[in-house]
Amino acid sequence: MTYCVAIKLNAGLVFLSDSRTNAGLDQISTFRKMIVYEKPGDRFMVLLSAGNLSISQSVREILQVEKLKEDEHSEAVTIWNAKSMFDAARVLGAAIRKVYERDAESLKQSGVDFNVSLIFGGQIQGEGMRLFQVYSAGNFIEATPETPYFQIGESKYGKPVLDRVITPITPLDEAAKCALVSMDSTLKSNLSVGLPMDMVVYEVNQFRSDKVICIDENNPYFKMLHGSWGQKLREVFDSIEDPMWDGGYTDVPLIVNTGRSQALKKITTPEERLI
């Protein structure tokens, strides 16, 4: 399995992915899930992938050369000459469909579903930053101010902190920290996600980035974050008052009459019914 997250902010974009691939408990491998496309001064794009590894690798390979042509008179569109990220995402969708046409039937005969999930984001000269989640059918949705991030893979463990912290005005470094906390929470709860991680931080209108790093278990910042997050969570948990059951004084009683919903009825004899 895998976990990838991408965040779109007013200040830029943050991308983070793990590198673990599972084919069973004794078949654990490391494959990178992120690829960066950069043409300084013109475009900067990042692709994250989850799902069947053979499918995602084929899509990435075809994307390098895939051309989308509306008709015989129009110019062929590639990710390198697309005028917008929307058009680049359409090229990615076409690459997925090409792999589907080639491999889906044989995979089905072998009992394997055509399963791939992708996040594609960046900026092309002449427009603002854009971020897309792309599905197995090649269709996609775009991030909005109300939904400024996308996750693929094992998303549930890292989602709560993103929901509580991330908004479009979140500073870029704070969002990078939040993404790492999200990944740390996932690593803690799911063995199918593992180090090392790849992280890219992109500043708006730069059309390049030097903030492309690989993070392993020896990374000083991630070690600090891992220890601090666990410790601070425990401190916050301990600071919350325990529920009061025996009628003692408290400003925040747990047992109250809601006026609408009654406490669960206990069944005490074979003859009793819930309703």
C-alpha positions as CSV (number, residue, x, y, z in Angstrom):
1,M,0.0,0.0,0.0
2,T,1.1,3.6,0.1
3,Y,0.2,7.1,1.4
4,C,0.5,10.3,-0.6
5,V,-0.7,13.8,0.2
6,A,-0.7,17.0,-1.8
7,I,-1.7,20.4,-0.4
8,K,-2.6,23.6,-2.4
9,L,-2.2,26.9,-0.6
10,N,-2.1,30.5,-1.6
11,A,1.7,30.4,-1.0
12,G,2.5,27.2,-2.9
13,L,2.2,23.5,-3.0
14,V,3.3,20.7,-0.8
15,F,3.7,17.1,-1.9
16,L,4.7,14.1,0.3
17,S,4.8,10.3,-0.4
18,D,6.1,7.2,1.2
19,S,7.9,4.4,-0.7
20,R,6.6,1.1,0.6
21,T,5.1,-1.5,-1.7
22,N,3.5,-4.7,-0.3
23,A,2.7,-8.0,-2.0
24,G,2.3,-9.8,1.3
25,L,4.0,-9.8,4.7
26,D,7.2,-11.2,3.3
27,Q,7.3,-9.3,0.1
28,I,8.0,-5.7,1.1
29,S,9.8,-3.5,-1.4
30,T,10.7,0.2,-1.8
31,F,9.5,2.0,-4.9
32,R,9.2,5.8,-5.2
33,K,5.7,7.1,-5.7
34,M,6.6,10.6,-6.8
35,I,8.0,12.1,-10.0
36,V,8.9,15.8,-10.7
37,Y,8.7,17.4,-14.1
38,E,10.5,20.8,-14.2
39,K,11.2,23.2,-17.0
40,P,12.6,26.3,-15.1
41,G,10.8,29.5,-15.9
42,D,8.0,27.7,-17.8
43,R,6.4,24.9,-15.7
44,F,6.7,22.8,-12.6
45,M,4.6,19.6,-12.1
46,V,4.6,16.7,-9.7
47,L,2.9,13.3,-10.0
48,L,2.0,11.1,-7.1
49,S,0.8,7.5,-7.6
50,A,-0.9,4.8,-5.6
51,G,-2.5,1.4,-6.5
52,N,-1.1,-1.3,-8.8
53,L,2.6,-0.7,-9.2
54,S,2.8,-2.1,-12.7
55,I,0.0,0.1,-13.9
56,S,1.3,3.3,-12.3
57,Q,4.8,2.7,-13.7
58,S,3.3,2.2,-17.2
59,V,1.3,5.4,-16.9
60,R,4.4,7.3,-15.8
61,E,6.4,6.0,-18.8
62,I,3.7,6.7,-21.3
63,L,3.1,10.2,-19.9
64,Q,6.6,11.2,-20.9
65,V,5.7,10.8,-24.6
66,E,1.9,10.9,-24.7
67,K,0.3,13.3,-27.1
68,L,-3.3,14.4,-27.0
69,K,-4.7,15.5,-30.4
70,E,-8.2,17.0,-30.7
71,D,-8.3,16.6,-34.5
72,E,-5.9,16.2,-37.5
73,H,-5.5,20.0,-37.8
74,S,-4.7,20.8,-34.1
75,E,-1.3,20.7,-32.5
76,A,-0.6,17.6,-30.4
77,V,-0.6,18.5,-26.6
78,T,1.9,16.9,-24.2
79,I,2.7,17.7,-20.6
80,W,5.7,19.7,-22.0
81,N,3.8,22.1,-24.2
82,A,0.3,22.2,-22.6
83,K,-0.9,25.7,-22.0
84,S,-2.6,24.9,-18.8
85,M,-2.5,22.3,-16.0
86,F,-6.0,21.3,-17.0
87,D,-4.7,20.3,-20.4
88,A,-1.7,18.5,-18.8
89,A,-4.2,16.6,-16.6
90,R,-6.1,15.6,-19.7
91,V,-2.9,14.2,-21.2
92,L,-2.4,12.2,-18.0
93,G,-6.0,10.9,-18.3
94,A,-5.2,9.8,-21.9
95,A,-2.1,8.0,-20.7
96,I,-4.2,6.0,-18.2
97,R,-6.8,5.1,-20.8
98,K,-4.0,3.9,-23.1
99,V,-2.6,1.6,-20.4
100,Y,-6.2,0.4,-19.7
101,E,-6.8,-0.5,-23.4
102,R,-3.5,-2.4,-23.5
103,D,-3.6,-4.2,-20.1
104,A,-7.0,-4.2,-18.5
105,E,-8.4,-7.4,-20.2
106,S,-5.3,-9.5,-19.5
107,L,-5.2,-8.3,-15.9
108,K,-8.9,-9.2,-15.5
109,Q,-8.2,-12.7,-16.8
110,S,-5.6,-13.0,-14.1
111,G,-7.9,-11.8,-11.4
112,V,-6.3,-8.4,-11.0
113,D,-8.4,-5.2,-11.0
114,F,-7.2,-2.1,-13.0
115,N,-6.5,0.0,-10.0
116,V,-4.5,3.2,-10.0
117,S,-4.9,6.6,-8.2
118,L,-2.9,9.7,-9.0
119,I,-2.4,13.2,-7.8
120,F,-1.1,15.7,-10.3
121,G,-0.3,19.3,-9.5
122,G,1.9,22.2,-10.4
123,Q,2.0,25.5,-12.3
124,I,2.4,26.5,-15.9
125,Q,3.5,29.9,-17.0
126,G,0.4,32.1,-17.6
127,E,-1.9,30.6,-15.0
128,G,-2.1,29.9,-11.3
129,M,-1.3,26.7,-9.5
130,R,-3.7,23.8,-9.9
131,L,-4.0,20.4,-8.2
132,F,-5.9,17.4,-9.5
133,Q,-6.9,13.9,-8.2
134,V,-7.0,11.5,-11.2
135,Y,-8.9,8.2,-11.2
136,S,-8.5,4.8,-12.9
137,A,-10.9,5.9,-15.7
138,G,-8.7,8.9,-16.5
139,N,-11.2,11.4,-15.2
140,F,-10.2,13.9,-12.5
141,I,-11.4,16.5,-10.0
142,E,-9.6,19.7,-9.0
143,A,-8.8,21.0,-5.5
144,T,-10.7,24.1,-4.4
145,P,-10.4,26.5,-1.4
146,E,-13.0,24.3,0.4
147,T,-11.0,21.2,-0.3
148,P,-7.3,22.3,-0.5
149,Y,-5.7,18.9,-0.3
150,F,-5.9,15.4,-1.8
151,Q,-4.8,12.1,-0.4
152,I,-4.4,8.7,-2.0
153,G,-3.6,5.3,-0.5
154,E,-4.0,4.8,3.2
155,S,-5.6,8.2,3.8
156,K,-7.7,7.7,7.0
157,Y,-4.9,7.9,9.6
158,G,-3.4,11.2,8.4
159,K,-6.7,13.0,7.6
160,P,-7.7,14.4,11.0
161,V,-4.7,16.7,11.4
162,L,-5.1,18.0,7.9
163,D,-8.7,18.8,8.5
164,R,-7.9,20.7,11.6
165,V,-4.9,22.7,10.3
166,I,-5.0,23.2,6.6
167,T,-6.7,26.2,4.9
168,P,-5.7,28.1,1.8
169,I,-3.9,30.8,3.9
170,T,-1.8,28.3,5.9
171,P,1.9,29.2,5.5
172,L,3.9,26.9,3.3
173,D,6.3,25.7,6.1
174,E,3.4,25.1,8.5
175,A,1.7,23.0,5.8
176,A,4.9,21.0,5.2
177,K,5.0,20.3,9.0
178,C,1.4,19.3,8.9
179,A,2.0,16.9,6.0
180,L,4.8,15.3,7.9
181,V,2.6,14.9,11.0
182,S,0.0,13.4,8.8
183,M,2.5,10.9,7.4
184,D,3.9,10.1,10.9
185,S,0.3,9.3,12.1
186,T,-0.1,6.9,9.2
187,L,3.3,5.3,9.7
188,K,2.3,4.7,13.4
189,S,-1.0,3.0,12.6
190,N,-0.3,1.1,9.3
191,L,2.6,-1.2,8.5
192,S,1.9,-1.0,4.8
193,V,3.2,2.5,4.7
194,G,6.9,3.0,5.2
195,L,10.1,5.1,5.0
196,P,11.8,6.7,3.2
197,M,9.6,9.5,2.1
198,D,9.9,12.0,-0.7
199,M,8.9,15.6,-0.1
200,V,8.6,18.6,-2.5
201,V,7.7,22.1,-1.5
202,Y,6.9,24.6,-4.3
203,E,6.6,28.3,-3.9
204,V,4.0,30.1,-6.1
205,N,5.2,31.6,-9.4
206,Q,8.7,30.2,-9.1
207,F,8.4,27.5,-11.8
208,R,11.2,25.5,-10.1
209,S,12.0,24.2,-6.7
210,D,15.1,23.3,-4.8
211,K,13.1,21.9,-1.9
212,V,13.1,18.3,-3.0
213,I,14.2,16.0,-0.2
214,C,14.3,12.4,0.8
215,I,13.5,11.6,4.5
216,D,14.5,8.4,6.2
217,E,14.5,7.2,9.7
218,N,17.8,9.0,10.5
219,N,16.5,12.5,9.4
220,P,17.0,14.8,12.4
221,Y,13.9,16.9,11.8
222,F,11.6,14.0,11.3
223,K,12.9,12.2,14.4
224,M,12.2,15.4,16.4
225,L,8.7,15.7,15.0
226,H,7.9,12.0,15.6
227,G,9.0,12.3,19.3
228,S,7.4,15.7,19.9
229,W,4.1,14.9,18.3
230,G,3.6,11.7,20.4
231,Q,4.7,13.5,23.6
232,K,2.5,16.6,23.0
233,L,-0.5,14.4,22.1
234,R,-0.1,12.6,25.4
235,E,0.3,15.9,27.3
236,V,-2.9,17.3,25.7
237,F,-4.7,14.0,26.5
238,D,-3.7,14.1,30.1
239,S,-4.8,17.7,30.4
240,I,-8.4,16.8,29.6
241,E,-10.5,16.0,32.6
242,D,-11.6,12.4,33.0
243,P,-15.4,11.7,32.8
244,M,-17.1,11.8,36.2
245,W,-19.3,8.8,37.0
246,D,-20.0,8.9,40.7
247,G,-21.8,12.2,41.1
248,G,-18.7,14.2,42.1
249,Y,-18.4,17.9,41.3
250,T,-17.5,18.8,37.8
251,D,-18.1,21.7,35.4
252,V,-18.4,19.3,32.5
253,P,-20.7,16.5,33.4
254,L,-20.9,13.5,31.1
255,I,-24.2,12.1,32.4
256,V,-26.9,14.7,31.5
257,N,-30.5,14.7,30.4
258,T,-30.4,15.7,26.8
259,G,-34.2,16.1,26.5
260,R,-34.2,14.2,23.2
261,S,-32.3,11.0,23.3
262,Q,-32.5,8.6,26.2
263,A,-29.8,6.3,27.5
264,L,-29.6,2.8,25.9
265,K,-32.3,0.4,27.4
266,K,-30.9,-2.7,28.9
267,I,-32.5,-6.1,28.3
268,T,-32.8,-7.9,31.6
269,T,-35.2,-10.8,30.9
270,P,-35.9,-13.1,27.9
271,E,-39.4,-11.5,27.6
272,E,-38.2,-7.9,27.2
273,R,-37.8,-6.4,23.8
274,L,-35.9,-3.3,22.7
275,I,-39.0,-1.8,21.0
